[in-house]
Amino acid sequence: MKKWAAAVFVLIVSSVSAQVVNTGFVDTAGGEHLGKIVIGAYADVYANFSKTGQKLPYMVSSSRNNETAVNLAMIDIRYQTDNIRARFVPAFGTYMNDNYANESGTLKNLLEASVGLRVSKKLNLWMDAGILGSPYTNENPVSKDQLMYSRSLSAENSPYYLSGFKLGLPLRKNISFYAYLINGWQRIQDNNQEPAFGTQLEWKPGKNHLINWNTYLGNEESAARPNDMMRYFTDLYWIGRFGKHWDASACVYGGIQQYHLVLPVDSVFGPPPHARLRLHRWWNANAQLRYNAGEHYAFSGRVEWYNDPGEVFQKALGNQTGSYRTGSYSLCITRKIDKNALFRLEYRRFFSGNDNRSIYPFENQFRDNLDVLTAAVSVWF
């Protein structure tokens, strides 16, 4: 193990003093201190320009089109003592409208809301409960924390939040393990009264690199999807920094969804209809790179591919094929206006992976690609 770790570390050696952080979680990284309480705020305003409808297809983040809109506006309130911590994050915007559409009442406006207890001071063992940030993929909904303005296909098609219990245990100084007992795949309210389980292993081989591995196991049967059964999922991502100018990140994941394929009534034997077990598999991969050109400007890019042939998460529009395969590449310019403000301009092209099949709305028809230009301003304290 030591030889393997050393070999990896030789490949990713760098020389920046600031540590990388896990951008899979929401962190305002600031705020005003009022005793044991910290209050922060964040606002993200954007405008998309493309020749599609009022909404970008297949997206929940910054999804409105040809208008100026608020993607995410939130207040982050935290409280912590030696043995107790709490977090309350009410939020609003088009991201909340789209991503929390299945939740009810005031739950639609809670980005996070949790309480935590340190159950062992010796082991530094914490248990948190409530609406929690998701460990899955290397991106969270707060754009300022990310190398690109827009969210990747991997983040848009995996949980942004979880609801349940989280147990965190530091295994070593640079390795932490977390276990999750949750209501389901991005569910605040349980949909089938069966718990789901998740794990997270975070390793920092050096101050400039972070490797994170997650798993998920849960029954996804619900009234809306009565034929779904067990879902198995795992992802692996890396976040790194090279020298003073380069930041990078990459994520891969894959999953299996079991479901009952209900067959028609047999013409000889008659009812009841019978079913058999089928499996849908999906996977994703992306890579991002940013060059920090001095104090005020940064240039970043991303390439990605998403393959969901069984349409577990997205149903292909237009010339439907029963499969959803797509990719994108993006270029982004970031201008730091102030220490707590960013202006970003991003170009993104989506392209269909289904041969000769158009899945992107374009004016009054469908095409196999879609170009989007986005301008955005983010401010926080």
C-alpha positions as CSV (number, residue, x, y, z in Angstrom):
1,M,0.0,0.0,0.0
2,K,2.8,2.4,0.9
3,K,4.6,1.8,-2.4
4,W,1.4,2.2,-4.4
5,A,0.6,5.5,-2.6
6,A,4.1,6.8,-3.2
7,A,3.9,6.0,-6.9
8,V,0.6,7.9,-7.2
9,F,2.0,10.8,-5.2
10,V,5.0,11.1,-7.6
11,L,2.6,11.5,-10.5
12,I,0.6,14.3,-8.9
13,V,3.3,16.2,-6.9
14,S,2.6,20.0,-6.8
15,S,3.8,23.0,-4.8
16,V,0.9,25.1,-3.7
17,S,0.4,25.9,0.0
18,A,-3.4,26.1,0.1
19,Q,-5.1,22.8,0.5
20,V,-7.7,21.6,-2.0
21,V,-11.3,21.1,-0.6
22,N,-14.0,18.6,-1.5
23,T,-16.1,20.6,-4.0
24,G,-18.8,17.9,-3.8
25,F,-20.1,19.7,-0.7
26,V,-21.7,23.2,-0.3
27,D,-19.4,25.5,1.7
28,T,-19.8,29.3,1.6
29,A,-16.2,29.5,2.9
30,G,-16.8,32.7,4.8
31,G,-19.6,34.5,6.6
32,E,-20.0,36.8,9.6
33,H,-19.1,35.4,13.0
34,L,-21.5,36.2,15.8
35,G,-20.2,34.2,18.7
36,K,-20.7,30.5,18.0
37,I,-22.9,31.3,15.0
38,V,-21.7,32.0,11.5
39,I,-24.0,33.5,9.0
40,G,-23.2,33.6,5.3
41,A,-25.1,34.3,2.1
42,Y,-24.8,33.5,-1.6
43,A,-26.6,34.6,-4.8
44,D,-26.1,33.4,-8.4
45,V,-27.8,35.3,-11.3
46,Y,-27.5,34.0,-14.8
47,A,-28.8,34.4,-18.4
48,N,-28.7,31.6,-21.0
49,F,-28.8,32.3,-24.7
50,S,-29.7,29.4,-27.1
51,K,-32.3,28.5,-29.8
52,T,-34.2,26.0,-27.6
53,G,-37.4,26.5,-25.6
54,Q,-37.9,28.3,-22.3
55,K,-35.9,25.7,-20.5
56,L,-32.6,23.9,-21.3
57,P,-33.4,20.2,-21.7
58,Y,-32.2,17.6,-19.2
59,M,-30.9,20.2,-16.8
60,V,-31.9,21.5,-13.3
61,S,-29.0,24.0,-12.6
62,S,-29.3,27.4,-14.4
63,S,-32.0,25.9,-16.6
64,R,-34.0,28.9,-17.8
65,N,-33.3,30.1,-21.3
66,N,-33.3,33.5,-23.0
67,E,-34.1,35.4,-19.8
68,T,-32.3,36.6,-16.7
69,A,-33.0,34.5,-13.7
70,V,-31.8,33.6,-10.2
71,N,-30.3,30.2,-10.1
72,L,-29.6,30.0,-6.4
73,A,-30.0,32.5,-3.5
74,M,-29.4,31.1,-0.1
75,I,-28.6,32.0,3.5
76,D,-26.2,29.7,5.4
77,I,-26.6,29.7,9.2
78,R,-24.2,27.5,11.2
79,Y,-23.7,26.8,14.9
80,Q,-20.9,24.8,16.5
81,T,-19.5,24.0,19.9
82,D,-17.1,21.2,20.9
83,N,-19.8,18.6,20.8
84,I,-22.8,20.0,18.9
85,R,-23.2,21.5,15.5
86,A,-26.2,22.6,13.4
87,R,-26.7,24.0,9.9
88,F,-29.8,25.6,8.3
89,V,-29.7,26.7,4.6
90,P,-33.0,28.1,3.2
91,A,-32.7,28.7,-0.5
92,F,-34.6,29.9,-3.5
93,G,-34.2,30.1,-7.3
94,T,-34.7,28.1,-10.5
95,Y,-32.4,25.4,-9.2
96,M,-34.6,24.8,-6.2
97,N,-37.7,24.9,-8.3
98,D,-36.4,22.2,-10.7
99,N,-34.4,20.0,-8.4
100,Y,-36.8,19.9,-5.4
101,A,-39.9,19.5,-7.6
102,N,-40.8,16.2,-6.0
103,E,-40.6,17.5,-2.4
104,S,-43.7,19.0,-0.7
105,G,-44.5,22.2,1.1
106,T,-41.6,24.2,2.7
107,L,-39.2,21.3,2.1
108,K,-38.9,22.6,-1.4
109,N,-36.8,25.5,0.0
110,L,-34.3,23.7,2.2
111,L,-30.9,23.2,0.6
112,E,-29.7,21.7,3.9
113,A,-31.0,21.5,7.5
114,S,-29.2,19.2,9.9
115,V,-28.0,18.8,13.5
116,G,-24.9,16.9,14.6
117,L,-23.5,15.4,17.8
118,R,-20.0,14.3,18.6
119,V,-20.7,10.9,20.0
120,S,-17.0,10.1,20.7
121,K,-14.4,12.8,21.5
122,K,-11.6,10.3,21.5
123,L,-12.4,9.0,18.0
124,N,-13.7,12.4,16.8
125,L,-16.9,10.5,15.7
126,W,-19.7,12.7,14.6
127,M,-23.3,11.8,13.8
128,D,-25.4,14.3,11.7
129,A,-29.1,14.0,10.9
130,G,-31.5,15.9,8.6
131,I,-31.2,17.1,5.1
132,L,-27.6,16.6,4.2
133,G,-25.2,17.5,1.4
134,S,-24.6,14.6,-1.0
135,P,-21.1,13.1,-1.4
136,Y,-21.8,11.9,-4.9
137,T,-19.7,13.5,-7.7
138,N,-17.2,16.3,-7.4
139,E,-19.7,19.1,-7.8
140,N,-22.3,20.9,-5.6
141,P,-24.9,23.4,-6.7
142,V,-22.9,26.5,-5.7
143,S,-21.1,27.6,-8.9
144,K,-18.4,29.7,-7.2
145,D,-16.9,26.5,-5.8
146,Q,-16.5,24.9,-9.2
147,L,-14.0,25.1,-12.1
148,M,-16.9,25.7,-14.5
149,Y,-20.0,27.8,-14.1
150,S,-22.5,25.1,-15.3
151,R,-22.9,21.7,-13.7
152,S,-21.8,18.6,-15.5
153,L,-24.1,15.8,-16.6
154,S,-22.7,13.6,-13.9
155,A,-23.8,16.0,-11.1
156,E,-27.2,16.7,-12.8
157,N,-28.0,13.0,-12.8
158,S,-27.0,12.0,-9.3
159,P,-28.1,13.2,-5.8
160,Y,-27.4,16.8,-4.8
161,Y,-28.9,16.2,-1.4
162,L,-29.8,13.3,1.0
163,S,-32.0,12.9,4.0
164,G,-31.2,10.7,7.0
165,F,-28.2,10.0,9.2
166,K,-24.5,10.4,8.5
167,L,-21.8,8.9,10.7
168,G,-18.2,10.3,10.2
169,L,-15.1,8.6,11.4
170,P,-11.5,9.8,10.7
171,L,-9.4,6.7,10.1
172,R,-6.1,8.5,9.8
173,K,-5.0,12.1,9.6
174,N,-5.6,12.1,5.8
175,I,-8.3,9.4,5.5
176,S,-12.0,9.8,6.6
177,F,-14.9,7.3,6.3
178,Y,-18.6,8.2,6.3
179,A,-21.6,5.9,6.5
180,Y,-25.1,7.0,5.4
181,L,-28.5,5.7,6.4
182,I,-30.9,7.6,4.2
183,N,-34.5,7.8,2.8
184,G,-33.4,7.1,-0.8
185,W,-31.9,8.6,-3.9
186,Q,-32.3,12.4,-3.4
187,R,-35.4,12.0,-1.2
188,I,-36.3,14.2,1.7
189,Q,-39.5,12.2,2.3
190,D,-39.3,8.5,2.0
191,N,-41.1,7.0,-1.0
192,N,-41.3,3.4,0.0
193,Q,-40.5,3.1,3.7
194,E,-37.3,1.1,3.0
195,P,-34.0,2.7,4.0
196,A,-31.1,3.1,1.6
197,F,-27.4,3.0,2.4
198,G,-24.3,4.9,1.3
199,T,-20.6,5.1,2.0
200,Q,-17.9,7.6,1.4
201,L,-14.1,7.2,1.7
202,E,-12.1,10.4,1.3
203,W,-8.3,10.3,1.0
204,K,-5.9,13.3,0.8
205,P,-2.6,11.9,-0.4
206,G,-1.2,15.4,-0.2
207,K,-2.4,18.9,0.5
208,N,-3.0,19.5,-3.2
209,H,-4.9,16.4,-4.1
210,L,-8.1,14.6,-2.9
211,I,-9.5,11.3,-4.0
212,N,-13.1,10.3,-3.0
213,W,-14.9,7.0,-3.5
214,N,-18.7,6.6,-2.8
215,T,-21.2,3.8,-3.0
216,Y,-25.1,3.7,-2.9
217,L,-27.5,0.8,-2.3
218,G,-31.3,1.2,-2.1
219,N,-34.7,0.1,-3.3
220,E,-36.2,2.7,-5.6
221,E,-39.7,1.3,-6.0
222,S,-42.3,4.0,-5.6
223,A,-45.8,4.9,-6.7
224,A,-44.4,6.9,-9.6
225,R,-42.0,4.0,-10.6
226,P,-43.6,0.8,-9.4
227,N,-41.4,-1.5,-11.5
228,D,-38.1,-0.2,-10.1
229,M,-36.3,-2.3,-7.6
230,M,-32.7,-2.2,-6.3
231,R,-30.3,0.5,-7.4
232,Y,-26.5,0.0,-7.1
233,F,-24.2,2.9,-7.7
234,T,-20.5,3.9,-7.2
235,D,-18.5,6.9,-8.2
236,L,-14.8,7.9,-8.0
237,Y,-13.5,11.4,-8.3
238,W,-10.2,13.3,-8.0
239,I,-9.6,17.0,-7.3
240,G,-6.1,18.4,-7.7
241,R,-3.9,21.4,-8.0
242,F,-0.6,21.8,-9.9
243,G,1.7,24.7,-9.1
244,K,0.2,28.2,-8.8
245,H,-1.8,28.2,-12.0
246,W,-3.5,24.9,-12.6
247,D,-6.5,23.2,-11.0
248,A,-8.1,20.0,-12.3
249,S,-10.8,17.5,-11.5
250,A,-12.2,14.3,-12.9
251,C,-15.1,12.0,-12.1
252,V,-16.3,8.6,-13.3
253,Y,-19.3,6.6,-12.1
254,G,-21.6,3.8,-13.0
255,G,-24.8,2.2,-11.7
256,I,-27.2,-0.7,-12.1
257,Q,-31.0,-0.4,-11.8
258,Q,-33.1,-3.5,-11.4
259,Y,-36.7,-3.4,-12.5
260,H,-39.6,-5.7,-13.2
261,L,-40.4,-6.1,-16.9
262,V,-44.1,-6.9,-16.9
263,L,-45.0,-9.2,-19.8
264,P,-48.4,-9.2,-21.5
265,V,-51.1,-11.8,-20.5
266,D,-50.3,-15.1,-22.0
267,S,-52.9,-16.0,-24.6
268,V,-52.9,-19.7,-23.6
269,F,-52.6,-19.6,-19.8
270,G,-54.3,-16.3,-19.3
271,P,-53.9,-13.9,-16.3
272,P,-52.2,-13.0,-14.1
273,P,-49.5,-11.3,-16.2
274,H,-46.0,-12.3,-15.2
275,A,-42.8,-10.4,-14.8
276,R,-39.1,-11.0,-15.1
277,L,-36.1,-9.1,-13.8
278,R,-34.2,-6.8,-16.0
279,L,-31.1,-4.6,-15.5
280,H,-30.4,-1.1,-16.8
281,R,-26.8,0.1,-16.6
282,W,-25.5,3.7,-16.9
283,W,-22.2,5.4,-16.6
284,N,-20.5,8.8,-16.9
285,A,-17.0,10.3,-17.2
286,N,-15.8,13.9,-17.2
287,A,-12.6,15.9,-16.8
288,Q,-12.1,19.6,-16.0
289,L,-9.1,21.8,-16.2
290,R,-8.6,25.5,-15.1
291,Y,-5.7,27.9,-15.7
292,N,-5.5,30.7,-13.3
293,A,-4.0,33.7,-15.2
294,G,-3.0,36.0,-12.4
295,E,-5.2,37.5,-9.7
296,H,-8.4,38.3,-11.7
297,Y,-8.8,35.9,-14.6
298,A,-9.1,32.2,-15.1
299,F,-9.8,30.0,-18.1
300,S,-11.4,26.6,-17.8
301,G,-12.7,23.7,-19.9
302,R,-14.6,20.5,-19.5
303,V,-15.3,17.4,-21.6
304,E,-17.8,14.8,-20.6
305,W,-19.8,11.8,-21.8
306,Y,-23.0,10.4,-20.3
307,N,-24.5,7.0,-21.3
308,D,-27.9,5.9,-20.1
309,P,-29.2,3.5,-22.7
310,G,-32.1,2.3,-20.4
311,E,-33.2,5.9,-19.7
312,V,-33.0,5.4,-15.9
313,F,-32.7,9.2,-15.4
314,Q,-33.4,10.9,-18.7
315,K,-35.9,10.2,-21.4
316,A,-34.6,11.2,-24.8
317,L,-36.7,13.8,-26.5
318,G,-37.5,14.2,-30.2
319,N,-36.7,11.1,-32.2
320,Q,-37.0,8.7,-29.3
321,T,-34.9,5.6,-29.3
322,G,-35.4,4.2,-25.9
323,S,-31.9,5.3,-25.0
324,Y,-30.2,8.5,-23.8
325,R,-26.6,9.0,-24.8
326,T,-25.0,12.5,-24.9
327,G,-21.9,14.5,-24.2
328,S,-20.7,18.1,-24.1
329,Y,-17.6,20.2,-24.1
330,S,-17.4,23.6,-22.5
331,L,-15.2,26.7,-22.2
332,C,-15.5,29.2,-19.4
333,I,-13.9,32.6,-18.7
334,T,-13.9,33.8,-15.0
335,R,-13.4,37.4,-14.0
336,K,-12.9,38.0,-10.3
337,I,-14.6,41.3,-9.7
338,D,-13.9,41.4,-6.0
339,K,-12.8,39.0,-3.3
340,N,-16.5,37.9,-3.0
341,A,-17.8,38.4,-6.5
342,L,-17.3,36.6,-9.9
343,F,-18.4,37.2,-13.4
344,R,-18.4,34.2,-15.7
345,L,-19.0,33.7,-19.4
346,E,-19.4,30.1,-20.6
347,Y,-19.9,28.4,-24.0
348,R,-21.2,24.9,-24.0
349,R,-22.1,22.5,-26.8
350,F,-24.2,19.4,-26.2
351,F,-24.2,16.6,-28.8
352,S,-26.3,13.5,-29.1
353,G,-24.6,10.1,-29.0
354,N,-27.5,8.4,-30.7
355,D,-26.6,7.9,-34.4
356,N,-28.8,10.0,-36.7
357,R,-31.2,10.7,-33.9
358,S,-32.1,14.2,-32.7
359,I,-32.7,14.7,-29.0
360,Y,-32.2,18.5,-28.5
361,P,-35.1,20.9,-29.1
362,F,-34.1,23.6,-31.6
363,E,-36.7,26.2,-32.5
364,N,-39.6,24.1,-33.8
365,Q,-37.7,20.9,-34.5
366,F,-35.1,18.7,-33.0
367,R,-31.3,18.5,-33.6
368,D,-28.5,16.3,-32.6
369,N,-26.6,19.2,-30.9
370,L,-27.3,22.4,-28.9
371,D,-25.2,25.5,-28.3
372,V,-25.6,27.5,-25.1
373,L,-23.9,30.8,-24.1
374,T,-24.2,31.7,-20.5
375,A,-23.4,34.9,-18.6
376,A,-23.5,34.8,-14.8
377,V,-22.6,36.8,-11.7
378,S,-22.1,35.2,-8.2
379,V,-21.8,37.2,-5.0
380,W,-21.3,35.9,-1.4
381,F,-20.2,36.8,2.0
